């Protein structure tokens, strides 16, 4: 039998190693996308978030000007219509003298609406301060001090108490055909009023409401015909009041009237 020679095939096996292929096109995508985003932000922002084109200022106000309000919000106008910080704008406006409240809103498509309310001044405080109708000291350095308003004064922190007393007093004084020029609370809490005619009304610190009633109901009517001669009316008496007359010497005793008033 013929032998069939078997030939051994030597097969060279190469080890399988991963092939690393660089996808240059894929690597170029992020820079392209980033550039597109930057371009969209730079050139598309005026469309998506346009700059504020106008301020619409509303509200009845006399002491504050449009220019002051515009200057107050100017530092915040660098942002766009949608990104403007309305609360910061409101705070800047509210910090102005005479501004009681402020509101800021967006007006589509590129405007801001500003509504302001001014304080209502009820009285002067000290030399240059002003109090509102709630008895709050809203400015200590008013450019216009409104001399037609009564001047109030007192220890630091007493503004609200003095203002509230003043608001309760002025109506009662009007009933006695008198108006108030000034009202002072001293360090002990004692009240002294000065009327428009220059008469000083001394109420002290106790029972001031009752003493004021005594002045309006008793003293003022009793002194009506000679009230222009009165220097002061002192109501710090348990049984009545004392009157000091113009032209009297400092050492003179005041004329006493109605000493038994109140005790029968």
Order of alpha helices (4+ residues) and beta strands (2+ residues): alpha-beta-alpha-alpha-beta-beta-beta-beta-beta-beta-alpha-beta-beta-beta-alpha-alpha-beta-beta-beta
